[in-house]
Amino acid sequence: MIQSPAWGAPPRRVLLATDLTSRADRAFDRAVQLIHLWGAELHVLHVVEAMPPAVPFGVDAQTYLRERPDPRVEATRRLHRSLEREQVPARAHVEEGSASRAILSTAEREGCDLIIMGEGRDRLVGPLEGTLDHVVRRSPVSVLAVRDRPYGPYRKLLVGTDLTDEAQQALITSVRWFGGAQIAFLHAYSMPYSSLLRRHSKEWEAEQLAQLRAQLEDADLSPEQRASIRLRVDAGSPAAVLRRQAQELDTEVTVIGAHPRGLLFDTVVGSSRLIIDAIPGDVLVVRAIRGDSR
């Protein structure tokens, strides 16, 4: 069973899921950078298709096995070679079957408190829920989706909020995981009857900003930490606002909270895939902890 670290503290064990293609290299580089930053233990997982239970009837066994070597052996060799070349201390895991199930079960078995993934081909070209989407929805721990090549530590963060406790936890986690980074705290709002009440838009915006400031003031952060956080409110759908603000601020990672039922904003947007796809760059989904567990 997964043992969470002290609430808000950086992860102690990180699971990197890789398909051993060039698409996964950026996630690998980011995982290495983060474990050095946090002093965390790294676990690297690759999932292969299951081998047939037996040699088909009427087929020469030696020929069959020679032409179809066990993919677990080759994957294990490639994983160890990659880790040795990069001189990264890590535990390698090779599992077979469903990628999303293997990722979740390995994270639980090894007590990992963060999962790092790249964006697999199934998500780039397929209309159905891919591995990343499934893991984000089902994972009991936070998930970092890496898209961009890392050029150093995260220095610019955008944290989205819907003014819930889960969103506040995402903010606190961001501050504690990435000390010294520039953080913008964003609330996306929609003004009812906006076409009829244009003259009151400034008053409505001021009200939203006051609620955002109240959530920041209530967060378990030092006065210095609160003072360093920039507050932003913007009218529009959450997906559109997050995308617009991430581009305007040139942020390196966007942080959103995860409710027990799914992603923050999920009931508004309708799909975790839609909102993650709307955000440029890396996305960190912080899995909230219930109040009685903190």
N, C-alpha and C positions, 0 to 999 in steps of 0.2 A: 504494500500500500504506500502511496506517495506521502512523504512526510514534508510538509511545507516548511521553509525556513522561517526565521523570525519575521513577522509580518512586515512587508515592505523592504526587507533586506535583499541584497543581490542574490541571485541563485547560487546554490552550492554545487548542483550537478546539472549539466546542460546536455541535452540530447540533440545531436545534429542528424537529420535524416537526409541521405544523399542517394541520388540515382546513378552516381559515378559518371555523369556526363558533364560537359562544359557548363551547362546551365546551373549546376550545383556548386561551381567553384566560388562564386561570390558569397554564397551562404557559408561555405567552408572558411573562407578568409574572415568573414565577420565573426563566426563562432570562435575562431582562434583569438581574434582581437579581444573578444568579450571575456573569455576564460582567463586571459592574462590580466585584464582589468580587475576582475572580481576574485581571482585566485580560485576559480571553480574547477571542478572535475569534468572532463569532456568524455562523452560517449558518442560514438559514430555508428549509425545504423544504415545498412543497405538491405533491401528486400528483393528477393528473387522469386521467380515463378516456381511453384512446387514441381518436383521431379515426378515422373510417372511412378506409380507404386511398384511396378515390375516391368521386366522386359516383355514386350508384346509377344504373344504366342506365334511361333513359327519364324521368329527373327533371331539371327545369330547374336548371342549376348555380347561377345567381345566387340564385334563390329558396331553394335548399337551403342554401347557405352563409350567406345572410342569416338564416334561421331557426335555423341551427345554427352559430353563430360558434365559432371555435377557442377551446376552453376555456383553453388555455395563455395566450392573450393577456389574457383577463379575469383569470385567476389572477395573472399577473405584475403587472397593474395594481393589483389589490387588495393584493398583498404589498408593493409599493413604497409605496403610499399609507399602509398601516398603519405601516410603518417610518418614513416621513417624519413622520407625525403624532406618533409616540412619540419622534422624534428619536433613533432607535437606529441606530448604524452596523452594518450587516450585509450579507451577500451573500445575495441571493435566488435560489432555485433552483425551477424548475417542471419536474417530470418526469411522464411518463405511464406507465400500466400498473399493475402490482401495487404497492400502497403499501409493504408490508414489503420487497420487493426493492429498490424505489427508495430507501428509507431506508438500507438496508445498503450499497448501491452508492455512494450519495452520501457517506456517512460515510467509506467507504474512499477514494473519489476525492479528497475534500477533506482527508483526514488528520485527521478529527475524532476526539477521544478521549472524548467523552461525547455520548450521544443523550438528548434530553429530549422527552417525549411526554405528551400528555393521555390521557384514556381515551375512545376513539372509540365511536361508536354500535354498531359491529359487535361490540364486546366487551360492551357493556351489555345488548344484547338477544339476542345469538346464543349458542347452545350450543357452537358450534365454535370452534376456535382463531382469535382475532382478530389484528389487526395487532400490538398490544402483545405478546401472547404469543409470536408468531413472532419478533419482533425480540429479545425478551429471551432466547429460546432460541438464536438464531443470531448475535447480535451479538458481535464480537470485542472490543468496548469496553463500558464501563459504561453502564447505562441508568437514567434517572431518570423514574419515572412520577409525574406531578403530578395530584393530585386537589383539594387545598385551595387556597384563595385565600391568596397570600403577604401577610403583614403585616410583613415584615422578614426578616432573615437567619434561617436555621435556628438555634435556640437549644437545643432538646432533641432528642437523638438516641437511638434504641435500636438497638443492634447485636447481631444474633443470631449465635450460634456453635454449631457441632457439634464444636468442638475440633480442627478441621483447619487446615492452613496457609492455605487459601483464606479461612476465616473470620477468621483473624488478619490477613490482608491487608485485609479489609474494615474491621477496627477501625483499623488504621494509616491507611488512606485517609481514614476519617472524621475522625480527629484532624487530619490534615494539610490536608484540604479545608475544614474548618469550625472553625478555631482559636477557642478560647474557648467553644465550645458545651458544654453539659452532656451527657455521654455515659454511658449505662447499657449494660453488656456482659452479655448474657443467654445462659445455657445452658439449653435445654429438655431434660429427661431423663425417661426412663420407668424405673421401678424394677421389676425382674423379680419375679414372684410377690408383687406389692404387697399383695394381699388376705390373704396368709399371713404377711407380714413387716411388719405395721404398726408393731410396736414398734421395728423397726430403721430406720424411715424417716428419723429424725434423723441416724443414722450415715451412711446413704446420701446424704442431702443434703449432709452435711459433706464426704464424699468428692468429690462433684461440684463443690462450691465450691473444694476444694483443686486440682482439675484446671483449673478456670477461672482461678484465681489463678496457677497455673503458666504457663498460656498467656499471660496478661497480662504476667507478669514476663519472658517470653521475647520479647515484642514489641519491635521496634526503636523504642522511644519513650524520651523523657527521664524521669528519676525524677519530675519535676513533672507530666508528662503522665499517667504511670501513676497517680499519687496522686489525680488529679482524676476518674478513671473509677470509677464505681460498679459493683460486681459483684452479679449477681442470678442465682439458680438457681430453677427452678420445674418441678414435675412435670406431665407431660402431653404431648400431641402437639405438635410444633413449631408448627403453625398455630394451635392453641388458645392455647398459651402466648404466642406473639408477639402475638396479638390482645389477650389479657387484660392483658399487661404494657404494651402501647402505650396502652391505654385508661387503665390505672391511673396511668401516669407522664405522661399527656397529651403524648406525644411528637409532634413535627412531622414527623419522617421516620424510617422504619425502614430499616435498612441490612442487607442480607444478601449473602453472597458467592456467587459463581458458579463452580462446578467446570467443567472442560473439557467434561464430559458434560451440564451443565445447571445448574439452580439448586441451591444448598446446600439440604439437606433434601429434594431432589426425589425421591430414592428412597424416602423415608419417606412423604411426602405423596402422591406419585404424579403430580402435575401442578403445573407452575409457576403455572398459572392458579389452582388451589385455594389455594395459599399466599399469592399476591399478593392474591387476593380477600379472604382472611381478615384481612389487615392493614388497619386504618383509616388514612386519611391517605396521605401521599406515601411512595413506596417507592424506594430506591436499590439497584440490583443492581450490585455491584462485580465486574467481570470480573477474576479473579485472573490473575497473571502467573507463569509457571513459574519455578522456582528458578534455572535457568541463564540466565534473561532479566533478572534483577534486578541 
